[in-house]
Amino acid sequence: MDVFYYYTYGTAGWLVIQAAPLIISPTMIVTMLAPEVREPSATSAGVTTEANDPKAPYAVPTLTVTSIYHAAIAFYSYARWVSTGSSSFMLSTIGYGFLAMVGLWCLLFASSSGKISRKTGADKRTSGFPFGNKEADKKRRRGGKMQ
């Protein structure tokens, strides 16, 4: 689940970089967007989870939602990059696309726990469908006859 940590820290870093103008000068951004200026309100303490448990019940749903978000914004910024040719949209396409790929990888491969054999380290979900393991079948049959 180390990749999950890298993904969450990468997502947080990418969004902090994008939020830097709002953090540095929120009044200026709000002034540009709204006709009247309001004072910022005080925020309450953030939601915390256990720092040492990556398999928290919200890990996979959070991963799913953020991956969908990154993929949607990557698609949008790619479309804007093609239509305008602006390099900022190219950079956002690369950043969001990379985070979407890592999130998808985590959803597919890093979120399935309990499928790896502790004895051999092999994946238990493999079936060998088109190709049979005849030697293993022979050993199973011999073992069944002896018992």
Secondary structure, 3 states (H helix, E strand, C coil): CHHHHHHHHHHHHHHHHHHHHHHHCHHHHHHHHCCCCCCCCCCCCCCCCCCCCCCCCCHHHHHHHHHHHHHHHHHHHHHHHHHHCCHHHHHHHHHHHHHHHHHHHHHHHHCCCCCECCCCCCECCCCCCCCCCHHHHHHHHHHHHHC
